[in-house]
Amino acid sequence: MNQHIQAHRSVTFRHFRRAGFALFAALGKEVRVGVLSVATLTCAAPRLALAAGTMNLENAANDAAETIDGDTVRLGEALITASRASAAIATAANVQAVVMARDEINAPAVSCLNDALKNCPAVDVRQRGSFGMQTDVSIDGGTFDQIAFFLNGFALLNPQTGHNAADLPVNTADVSSVEVVAGAASRVFGTQAFSGAVNVITALPDSDGLHGSFNAAAGSYGTLLGEARGEWRKGRLASALSVGGRRSDGAVDNGDFSGAKAFWQGRFDGRRLRLDAQLGLSANDFGANTFYSAAYPDQWEATRRYVLAVRAESKGRIHLAPEISWTRNADHFQLIRHSHTAENFHRGDVFAAGLRAWTAWALGQTAIGAEVRRENILSNNLGRPLDESKYIGVRGQDSIYYTRKDGRTNLSFFAEHALRIERLSVSAGVLAQWNSDIDGLRFYPGINASLDLSPDWRLYASWNKALRLPTFTDLYYKSPTQEGNTDLKAEENSAFRLGAAFCLGNWKADARAFYNRGSNMIDWVMRSADDIYHATNFQLSSCGVSVSVNCQLSTVNCQLSYSYIHQKRRDDIEVYKSNYALEYVPHKFTASLSHPIWRHLHAAWNLRLWKREGNYIEYVDGASTGTLRPYGTHAVVDARLAWTQPRWEVYADLHNLTATRYYDLGNVRQPRCIVLIGAKLKL
């Protein structure tokens, strides 16, 4: 999933049920084919193309839908093709992709996108604060630094740290779907998508006119949430704008927060050219409790993210897709709130420009492309020291300066080819990369294949390599409790995937297995009980399996998933405590049920049961007891009740209905039950 796109392959969809979910945005419009759950999507399209939320739809006019009974539809063969070069992000050909459609984003206790990801198999969401404040997201036992986030195919990289990577500058009303891809594939997603990628697709109107929507909620601990969105379309022009805000007194001590987001998206879809542009902003201020060190319970942080991106795509036999983007991440951290003790200021900028080209011919589809990316950091903690005469003032601060600076340049070139021979689809390619921080030109190849055993059965397999550079925090960060390492090597990984998908009637199922062999993996570890955390490299292999099952019976939908992960270190370095990499989730079970109650009243329920490896050090009154406590096993139930009408909805969200008290990251205590009452209106 980088800004590179995957090569050609066709996908056949046969069994779906009617209910009004948007499946793919094609040619700037939505193709509506039925309710698609996580399991359904992996069955229907274990390899999905996410080309800026678009796909090239061919021969669809020749495909008529056949109605089998009053509710089930068997689709004729609709040939959907996508290219790795088609100006956005695509999952690797034939690689499993979990796609969360609109209803799953509106699941119980989902007040932000991070909440929605909690229900994905093999996705680990470690949320420090309520409502998405400072969330670490990882896939298949990896770390939060090893996945890449995308917004409509544009990478939202933050070379400072992955802690704030999931802070996306979009409101939930903007989102039409979320694609989650597990596994390494540098040739497809870019070098930083080490263990997977998440792409958020936002919606544009598909009919002319002006439309709007509003959402507001209030609840426990003085929590207030609000969003407003407007969208407009006229012929070939489409645009959407949203704003949102939230605040809370916090469910734990020093857990208060306030934040705002704004997002604009525009599109011109001409006969020979399509232009896409987006502009986003997110701003958060929050009490950071014991987020980064249990010895300091009065931490505070403020983050800002600015995103600007433009893409063009020509239409014709040979497609050309140039694009440019800019992302700025700003971070202000206080170890002790309202003081300058260990106070940090960071500002990172990522500039990227790329060009892709692809075409279909007699032997398949071929894509080539190149990208240049520049990553800069200004800080008073991260980077190389500046001469005092070159200090740069921190905007909005008196007599405070950025005293350190660093940067790196990345050049990448890719080539990809895909073909389909009857029921067999194969895609293979390579990414060649040069980076100013590593020696020489490095190559990251991969191959993906799928075999349709029948209209209802599909097998898929892949092998891919990946690279991840250390963040500037990994390299330079220094505090009373942590110390970076400028000698860190880049992480590398060989990833193998094998899976099967099955669809029959109302039942959909998917099963997959993976094996990762990682070298120079990065973690923060303590070597003894009285040590601080040090950034270090180590050798690690992991394997796992996951199974998802979905059943749709009339108005009742049920989904079950289970994932198992096992890690094994391949070195004998003694570690007293890992802070991230070894605190993975070996067992995770999720179950969801949605059903009507009476007339327009509906209910939805989510259960998450998980076990986390590793331990946290017990603290009492800000002092370490020297005792390691295992994270253990926890279960959380969320629920939603909603009275729904075509243009409005009233709902009640119950977060952690069982009031489970638990620790999921360090000594950050998670809140008990949170209740939100809200309403939505469409105009």
C-alpha positions in Angstrom: 0.0 0.0 0.0 2.3 2.9 -0.8 1.3 5.4 -3.3 2.2 2.6 -5.7 -0.6 0.4 -7.1 -0.9 -3.2 -7.8 -0.9 -4.9 -11.2 -3.9 -6.3 -13.2 -6.0 -9.1 -12.2 -9.7 -9.9 -12.5 -12.0 -10.8 -9.6 -15.4 -12.5 -10.0 -18.2 -11.8 -7.5 -21.1 -14.2 -7.3 -23.1 -14.4 -4.1 -24.2 -11.4 -2.0 -27.3 -10.3 -0.3 -29.1 -7.0 -0.9 -29.0 -4.3 1.7 -27.2 -1.2 0.5 -23.5 -1.3 1.3 -21.1 0.4 -0.9 -18.5 -2.2 -2.2 -16.1 -0.3 -4.4 -15.9 3.2 -5.6 -15.6 2.9 -9.4 -15.0 5.7 -11.7 -15.9 8.1 -9.0 -19.1 6.4 -8.1 -20.1 3.6 -5.7 -20.9 0.1 -6.9 -23.6 -1.1 -4.6 -23.8 -4.9 -4.5 -24.9 -5.9 -1.0 -23.9 -6.2 2.7 -20.2 -7.0 2.9 -18.7 -8.1 6.2 -15.1 -8.7 7.0 -15.4 -12.4 6.2 -17.4 -11.6 3.1 -14.9 -9.3 1.7 -12.0 -11.6 2.2 -14.0 -14.2 0.4 -15.3 -12.0 -2.4 -12.0 -10.3 -2.9 -9.0 -11.6 -1.0 -7.1 -9.2 -3.1 -8.7 -5.7 -3.4 -7.6 -2.7 -5.4 -7.9 0.5 -3.5 -6.8 2.9 -6.2 -7.6 6.2 -4.4 -10.8 4.5 -3.6 -11.3 3.7 -7.3 -11.0 0.8 -9.6 -11.2 0.4 -13.3 -14.5 -1.3 -14.1 -14.5 -3.1 -17.4 -17.3 -5.1 -19.1 -19.6 -4.5 -16.2 -22.3 -3.5 -18.6 -22.4 -7.0 -20.0 -23.1 -8.5 -16.6 -26.6 -9.0 -15.5 -27.5 -9.9 -11.9 -29.6 -13.0 -11.5 -32.0 -13.1 -8.6 -32.1 -16.5 -6.9 -34.7 -15.8 -4.3 -36.4 -12.8 -2.8 -33.2 -11.7 -1.0 -30.2 -13.5 -2.4 -28.5 -12.3 -5.6 -26.1 -14.3 -7.7 -24.1 -11.8 -9.8 -23.0 -12.4 -13.3 -19.3 -12.1 -13.9 -18.2 -8.5 -13.5 -14.6 -8.1 -14.5 -12.9 -5.6 -12.1 -9.3 -4.8 -12.8 -6.8 -2.7 -11.0 -3.2 -1.7 -11.4 -0.5 -1.2 -8.9 0.2 2.1 -10.7 -3.3 3.4 -10.8 -2.5 6.4 -8.6 -3.2 5.1 -5.2 -3.0 2.2 -2.9 -3.8 -1.4 -3.8 -3.6 -4.6 -1.8 -1.1 -7.0 -3.2 -2.7 -9.2 -5.8 -4.5 -12.1 -4.2 -3.4 -11.1 -0.6 -6.1 -11.2 2.0 -7.7 -7.8 2.8 -10.1 -7.1 5.6 -12.5 -4.4 4.4 -14.7 -2.7 7.0 -17.8 -1.1 5.3 -19.9 1.6 6.7 -22.1 -0.4 9.1 -19.0 -1.9 10.7 -17.5 1.6 11.2 -20.8 2.4 13.0 -20.5 -0.6 15.3 -21.1 -0.4 19.0 -18.7 1.9 20.9 -17.0 3.1 17.7 -16.5 6.8 18.3 -13.4 7.0 16.1 -11.7 4.9 13.5 -9.3 3.4 16.1 -12.3 1.8 17.8 -13.4 0.1 14.6 -10.0 -1.6 14.1 -10.4 -3.4 17.4 -12.8 -5.9 15.8 -10.4 -6.8 13.0 -8.7 -10.3 13.3 -5.0 -10.1 14.2 -5.2 -6.3 14.6 -4.0 -5.1 18.0 -5.2 -1.7 19.2 -3.6 -0.4 22.4 -5.5 2.7 23.3 -3.9 4.8 26.0 -6.6 7.4 26.2 -10.4 7.4 25.7 -11.9 8.0 22.2 -8.7 7.4 20.3 -6.4 9.7 22.2 -2.9 8.3 21.6 -3.4 4.8 20.1 -0.9 2.2 19.1 -2.1 0.0 16.2 -0.3 -3.1 15.1 -0.9 -6.1 12.8 0.1 -9.8 13.2 2.1 -9.3 16.3 4.2 -6.4 14.9 4.6 -2.9 16.5 2.9 0.4 16.0 5.9 1.6 14.0 5.6 -1.2 11.5 2.3 -0.4 9.8 1.6 2.5 7.4 -1.6 4.5 7.3 -3.1 5.9 4.1 -5.9 8.3 3.4 -7.4 7.7 0.0 -4.2 6.1 -1.1 -1.8 8.8 0.1 0.7 7.7 2.8 0.4 9.6 6.1 4.0 9.0 7.3 5.4 10.3 10.6 9.1 9.6 10.8 9.2 11.0 14.4 7.2 8.1 15.9 4.3 5.7 15.2 2.6 6.6 18.4 0.5 9.2 16.7 0.2 7.5 13.3 -3.5 6.6 13.9 -4.5 10.2 14.4 -6.1 10.7 11.1 -7.5 14.1 10.0 -10.9 12.8 9.1 -14.3 12.6 10.8 -16.2 9.3 11.0 -18.9 10.8 8.8 -16.3 11.1 6.0 -15.4 7.4 5.9 -17.0 5.0 3.5 -14.7 2.1 4.2 -11.5 1.0 5.8 -9.1 -1.5 4.2 -6.7 -3.5 6.4 -3.9 -5.5 4.7 -1.8 -7.8 6.8 1.7 -8.8 5.8 4.9 -7.3 4.4 4.9 -6.1 0.9 7.3 -3.2 0.2 6.8 -3.5 -3.5 3.1 -2.7 -3.0 2.8 -0.5 0.0 6.2 1.2 0.4 9.1 0.4 2.7 7.5 1.6 5.9 4.5 -0.9 5.6 6.5 -3.5 7.4 3.8 -5.7 8.8 0.7 -4.3 7.2 -1.2 -1.2 6.1 -4.5 0.6 6.8 -6.2 2.7 4.1 -9.1 4.9 4.9 -11.4 5.7 2.0 -13.6 8.8 2.2 -16.9 9.3 0.4 -17.8 11.7 -2.3 -21.5 12.3 -3.4 -22.7 10.2 -6.3 -25.7 12.4 -7.2 -26.0 16.0 -8.1 -27.0 18.6 -5.5 -26.1 19.7 -2.0 -26.4 17.3 1.0 -25.4 17.5 4.6 -25.3 15.4 7.8 -24.8 16.1 11.5 -23.9 14.0 14.5 -23.8 15.0 18.2 -23.4 13.0 21.4 -22.9 13.6 25.1 -22.2 11.3 28.0 -20.0 10.2 30.9 -17.3 12.3 32.3 -18.5 15.5 30.6 -17.8 14.0 27.2 -19.1 15.9 24.1 -18.7 14.9 20.5 -19.9 16.6 17.4 -19.5 16.5 13.6 -21.0 18.3 10.6 -20.5 17.4 6.9 -21.6 18.9 3.7 -21.2 17.5 0.2 -21.9 18.8 -3.3 -21.9 17.4 -6.8 -22.5 19.0 -10.2 -21.8 16.9 -13.2 -18.1 16.0 -13.2 -17.2 18.1 -10.1 -17.6 16.7 -6.6 -16.6 18.1 -3.2 -17.1 17.3 0.5 -16.2 19.2 3.7 -16.4 18.2 7.3 -15.6 19.6 10.7 -15.7 17.9 14.1 -14.8 18.5 17.7 -14.7 16.5 21.0 -13.8 17.2 24.6 -14.0 15.3 27.9 -13.0 15.7 31.6 -11.5 12.2 31.3 -12.4 8.9 32.8 -9.1 8.7 34.8 -6.9 11.2 36.6 -5.2 13.6 34.1 -7.2 12.0 31.3 -9.0 15.1 30.0 -8.8 16.0 26.3 -10.1 18.3 23.6 -9.6 18.0 19.9 -10.8 19.1 16.5 -10.7 17.8 12.9 -11.4 19.2 9.5 -11.3 17.5 6.1 -11.9 18.6 2.5 -11.9 16.4 -0.6 -12.5 17.4 -4.2 -12.6 15.7 -7.5 -12.9 16.5 -11.2 -13.7 13.4 -13.3 -13.2 14.4 -17.0 -13.3 12.3 -20.1 -9.6 12.0 -20.4 -8.3 13.1 -17.0 -9.3 12.8 -13.3 -8.0 15.1 -10.6 -8.2 14.4 -6.9 -7.2 16.7 -4.0 -7.6 16.6 -0.3 -6.7 18.8 2.7 -6.9 17.7 6.3 -6.2 19.0 9.8 -6.3 17.4 13.3 -5.5 19.0 16.6 -5.5 17.3 20.0 -4.6 18.4 23.5 -4.8 15.8 26.2 -3.7 14.9 29.7 -1.3 12.0 29.1 -1.6 10.4 32.5 1.1 7.8 32.7 1.2 7.2 28.9 5.0 7.0 28.6 6.3 6.5 32.1 4.5 5.3 35.2 6.9 7.4 37.3 5.3 10.6 36.0 1.5 10.5 36.3 1.0 14.1 35.3 2.2 14.1 31.7 0.6 16.2 29.0 0.7 16.3 25.2 -0.5 18.3 22.2 -0.4 17.0 18.6 -1.1 18.6 15.2 -1.3 17.0 11.8 -1.7 18.8 8.5 -2.2 16.9 5.2 -2.2 18.2 1.6 -2.3 15.9 -1.4 -3.0 16.2 -5.2 -3.2 13.4 -7.8 -4.0 13.3 -11.5 -4.8 10.3 -13.6 -5.0 10.1 -17.4 -7.4 7.8 -19.1 -6.7 5.6 -22.1 -4.7 2.6 -23.0 -1.6 3.9 -21.2 -2.3 5.5 -17.8 -0.1 8.1 -16.3 -0.6 9.1 -12.7 1.6 11.9 -11.1 1.0 12.9 -7.5 2.4 15.1 -4.8 1.8 15.2 -1.1 2.8 17.0 2.1 2.3 15.9 5.7 3.3 17.9 8.8 3.3 16.3 12.3 3.8 18.6 15.3 4.2 17.3 18.8 4.5 19.2 22.2 5.1 17.0 25.2 5.5 17.8 28.9 6.7 15.2 31.3 5.2 17.2 34.1 2.2 19.2 33.1 2.5 23.0 33.0 6.3 22.8 33.5 9.4 22.8 31.3 10.8 19.6 32.9 11.9 17.3 30.1 9.6 19.3 27.7 9.9 18.3 24.1 8.9 20.0 20.8 9.0 18.2 17.5 8.0 19.1 14.0 8.3 16.7 11.2 7.6 17.3 7.5 7.3 14.6 4.8 7.3 15.7 1.1 6.6 13.1 -1.6 6.3 13.1 -5.4 5.7 10.2 -7.6 4.8 9.1 -11.2 3.2 5.8 -12.2 2.4 4.3 -15.5 0.6 1.1 -16.4 -1.0 -0.6 -19.4 -2.8 -3.8 -20.3 -1.7 -5.9 -23.2 -1.9 -9.5 -24.5 0.2 -11.0 -21.7 -1.4 -9.2 -18.8 -0.9 -5.9 -17.2 2.4 -4.1 -16.6 3.1 -1.2 -14.2 6.2 0.8 -13.5 6.8 3.9 -11.4 9.1 6.0 -9.2 8.8 8.1 -6.1 11.0 10.5 -4.2 10.3 11.3 -0.6 12.0 13.7 1.8 11.6 13.4 5.6 12.7 16.2 7.9 12.6 16.7 11.7 13.1 19.8 13.8 13.3 19.2 17.6 14.8 20.1 20.9 15.5 16.4 21.5 15.6 14.4 18.2 18.3 14.8 15.5 21.8 16.2 15.3 22.7 19.4 17.3 22.5 22.7 15.4 24.9 25.6 15.8 23.3 28.1 18.2 23.2 30.6 15.4 20.9 28.3 13.4 18.4 27.6 16.1 14.8 27.9 14.9 12.1 29.4 17.1 9.1 27.2 18.0 5.9 28.8 16.7 3.7 30.1 19.4 6.4 29.8 22.1 8.5 32.5 23.7 12.2 31.9 23.9 11.9 28.2 23.0 13.9 26.9 20.0 14.4 23.8 17.9 18.0 23.0 18.6 18.3 19.8 16.6 17.6 18.7 13.1 17.8 15.7 10.8 16.5 14.5 7.5 16.7 11.7 5.0 15.8 11.2 1.3 14.2 8.1 -0.1 14.1 7.1 -3.8 12.1 4.1 -4.9 11.4 2.4 -8.3 9.1 -0.4 -8.9 8.1 -2.8 -11.7 5.1 -5.1 -11.5 3.4 -7.6 -13.9 0.3 -9.6 -13.4 -1.6 -12.1 -15.5 -4.6 -14.4 -15.2 -4.7 -17.8 -16.8 -8.2 -19.2 -16.5 -8.6 -19.7 -12.7 -5.0 -18.8 -11.7 -3.9 -15.3 -11.0 -0.3 -14.3 -10.5 1.3 -11.0 -9.7 5.1 -10.5 -9.3 7.3 -7.5 -8.9 10.2 -5.8 -7.2 10.8 -2.5 -5.5 14.3 -1.0 -5.7 15.1 1.5 -3.0 17.9 3.9 -2.1 17.9 5.9 1.1 20.4 8.4 2.3 20.6 6.7 5.7 21.5 3.2 4.4 24.2 1.9 2.1 23.5 1.1 -1.6 20.5 0.1 -3.6 18.2 -2.5 -1.9 15.7 -4.8 -3.7 12.4 -6.0 -2.2 10.7 -8.6 -4.4 7.4 -10.4 -4.0 5.0 -12.8 -5.6 1.3 -13.4 -5.0 -1.0 -16.0 -6.5 -4.6 -17.1 -6.1 -6.5 -20.1 -7.5 -10.3 -20.3 -7.9 -11.2 -23.9 -7.2 -14.8 -23.1 -7.8 -17.1 -20.1 -7.7 -17.3 -20.5 -3.9 -13.7 -21.5 -3.1 -10.4 -19.7 -3.4 -6.9 -20.4 -2.3 -4.2 -17.7 -2.2 -0.5 -17.5 -1.2 2.2 -15.0 -1.2 5.9 -14.3 -0.4 7.1 -10.7 0.1 10.1 -8.9 1.6 10.0 -5.6 3.5 12.1 -2.9 5.1 11.5 -0.4 7.9 13.9 2.4 8.8 14.2 3.4 12.5 12.1 6.4 13.5 13.9 9.5 14.7 12.6 8.6 18.2 14.3 5.2 17.9 17.5 6.9 17.0 17.7 9.9 19.2 15.1 10.1 21.9 16.5 10.7 25.4 14.6 11.2 28.7 14.9 10.2 32.4 13.3 6.8 31.4 14.3 6.2 27.8 17.4 6.3 25.6 17.6 6.0 21.8 20.3 4.3 19.7 21.9 6.0 16.7 23.5 2.6 15.8 20.2 0.9 15.1 19.9 -1.0 11.8 16.9 -1.0 9.5 14.4 -3.8 10.1 13.9 -6.4 7.4 11.3 -9.1 7.0 10.4 -12.1 4.8 6.7 -12.8 5.0 4.8 -15.9 3.8 1.0 -16.0 3.6 -1.3 -18.9 2.8 -5.1 -18.7 2.9 -8.5 -20.0 1.8 -11.8 -18.3 1.4 -15.3 -19.9 1.1 -18.7 -18.4 0.3 -21.9 -20.4 0.2 -25.4 -19.0 0.5 -25.6 -17.0 3.8 -22.2 -18.3 5.1 -18.8 -16.8 4.5 -15.6 -18.0 6.0 -11.9 -17.2 5.6 -8.8 -18.9 7.1 -5.2 -17.8 6.7 -1.8 -18.6 8.1 1.4 -16.6 8.1 5.1 -16.9 8.9 7.4 -13.9 9.3 11.2 -14.1 9.6 12.4 -10.7 10.9 16.0 -9.4 11.1 17.2 -6.4 13.1 13.8 -5.9 14.7 13.6 -2.8 16.9 12.3 -2.7 20.5 12.7 -0.7 23.6 13.9 -3.0 26.5 15.0 -2.9 30.1 18.0 -5.2 30.8 17.5 -5.2 34.6 15.0 -4.1 37.1 16.7 -0.8 37.8 17.5 0.0 34.1 15.8 2.5 31.8 14.5 1.6 28.3 17.0 1.3 25.5 16.3 1.0 21.8 17.9 -2.1 20.5 17.9 -4.6 17.6 17.1 -8.2 17.9 16.1 -11.2 15.8 12.5 -12.4 15.8 10.3 -14.9 13.9 6.5 -15.2 14.3 3.8 -17.3 12.9 0.0 -17.4 13.3 -3.4 -18.3 12.0 -6.8 -16.6 11.9 -10.3 -17.7 11.1 -13.3 -15.5 10.4 -16.9 -16.7 9.9 -20.0 -14.6 9.0 -23.6 -15.5 8.8 -26.4 -13.3 7.5 -29.9 -14.4 8.2 -32.5 -12.0 7.0 -32.1 -9.0 9.4 -29.8 -10.7 11.8 -26.0 -10.7 11.2 -23.4 -12.6 13.2 -19.6 -12.6 12.9 -17.0 -14.6 14.7 -13.2 -14.4 14.4 -10.2 -15.9 16.2 -6.5 -15.3 15.8 -3.5 -17.0 17.3 0.1 -15.6 17.1 3.4 -17.1 18.3 6.7 -15.3 18.5 10.2 -16.7 18.9 13.4 -14.8 19.4 16.4 -16.1 17.5 19.0 -14.6 19.8 20.0 -15.1 23.4 20.0 -11.5 24.6 18.7 -11.3 28.1 15.7 -8.9 28.5 14.1 -8.0 31.8 11.2 -6.2 30.2 10.1 -5.4 26.6 8.1 -2.2 26.2 6.5 -3.0 22.8 7.6 -5.8 20.5 7.2 -8.7 22.9 3.9 -7.5 24.4 1.8 -9.0 21.6 -1.6 -10.7 21.7 -1.3 -14.5 21.2 -5.0 -15.1 21.5 -7.9 -12.8 20.3 -11.5 -13.7 19.9 -14.2 -11.4 18.7 -18.0 -11.8 18.2 -20.6 -9.4 17.0 -24.3 -9.7 16.7 -26.8 -7.2 15.2 -30.5 -7.7 15.2 -33.9 -5.8 15.3 -35.8 -5.5 18.5 -39.1 -3.8 17.6 -40.1 -1.7 14.6 -37.2 0.8 14.1 -35.3 -0.2 17.2 -32.1 -2.2 16.6 -29.4 -3.5 18.8 -25.7 -4.5 18.2 -23.3 -6.2 20.4 -19.5 -6.7 20.3 -17.5 -9.0 22.5 -13.6 -8.9 22.5 -11.7 -11.5 24.5 -7.9 -11.3 24.4 -4.7 -12.3 26.2 -1.6 -10.2 26.1 1.9 -11.4 26.6 4.4 -9.5 28.7 4.2 -7.6 32.0 4.0 -4.1 33.4 5.9 -2.9 36.4 3.6 -2.1 39.3 3.8 1.4 40.6 2.3 2.8 43.9 2.1 6.6 44.4 4.4 7.1 41.4 7.1 4.8 42.8 8.1 1.4 41.4 7.5 -1.6 43.6 9.9 -3.7 41.4 7.1 -6.2 40.8 6.2 -7.4 37.3 2.5 -8.0 36.8 1.3 -10.0 33.8 -1.2 -8.2 31.5 -3.3 -11.4 31.5 -6.7 -12.1 29.8 -9.5 -9.6 29.5 -13.0 -9.5 28.0 -15.0 -6.4 27.1 -18.6 -6.1 25.8 -19.8 -3.1 23.9 -23.4 -2.4 22.9 -25.5 0.0 20.8 -29.2 0.7 20.8 -30.5 2.8 17.9 -33.9 4.0 16.7 -33.3 4.5 12.9 -35.3 6.5 10.4 -34.3 7.3 6.8 -33.1 10.8 7.7 -32.4 10.6 11.4 -31.2 8.3 14.1 -31.1 8.4 17.9 -28.6 6.0 19.6 -27.0 5.0 22.9 -23.5 3.7 23.0 -22.3 1.6 25.9 -18.5 1.3 26.1 -17.2 -1.6 28.3 -20.7 -2.6 29.4 -19.2 -5.1 31.9 -17.1 -2.3 33.5 -14.0 -4.4 33.2 -11.0 -2.7 34.8 -7.7 -3.6 33.1 -4.3 -2.5 32.0 -3.4 -3.0 28.3 -0.3 -0.8 28.0 2.2 -0.1 30.8 0.4 1.3 33.9 -2.3 3.1 31.9 -5.5 2.1 33.6 -8.4 1.7 31.2 -11.8 3.3 32.2 -14.9 1.4 33.2 -18.2 1.8 31.5 -18.8 4.9 29.4 -22.2 5.9 28.2 -22.9 8.2 25.2 -26.3 9.3 24.0 -26.4 10.8 20.5 -28.3 11.7 17.4 -27.6 11.8 13.6 -29.4 13.9 11.0 -29.2 13.7 7.2 -30.3 16.6 5.0 
